[in-house]
Amino acid sequence: MPPTEGSMRERIRQVSLELFTERGYDGTSLREIAEHRPATLSALGEIPGIGRAKLDAYGRAVLEGMAQR
């Protein structure tokens, strides 16, 4: 069964707090990630607030964190 939006949002929040709170991600980016549920680096990079530097530095970890059950 796919995760609910609430559980996905919590998982994303945990990953983001561990990886990049100090690097400029904010609540807006987190909401966008939870709503769009990107499955690829390209899709993650299309979310406002996630530029190339953040994508390169943290993108794979974010996607892996979202994929963990």
Rosetta blueprint (number, residue, H / E / L):
1 M L
2 P L
3 P L
4 T L
5 E H
6 G H
7 S H
8 M H
9 R H
10 E H
11 R H
12 I H
13 R H
14 Q H
15 V H
16 S H
17 L H
18 E H
19 L H
20 F L
21 T H
22 E H
23 R H
24 G L
25 Y L
26 D L
27 G H
28 T H
29 S H
30 L H
31 R H
32 E H
33 I H
34 A H
35 E H
36 H H
37 R L
38 P L
39 A L
40 T L
41 L H
42 S H
43 A H
44 L H
45 G H
46 E L
47 I L
48 P L
49 G L
50 I L
51 G L
52 R H
53 A H
54 K H
55 L H
56 D H
57 A H
58 Y H
59 G H
60 R H
61 A H
62 V H
63 L H
64 E H
65 G H
66 M H
67 A H
68 Q L
69 R L
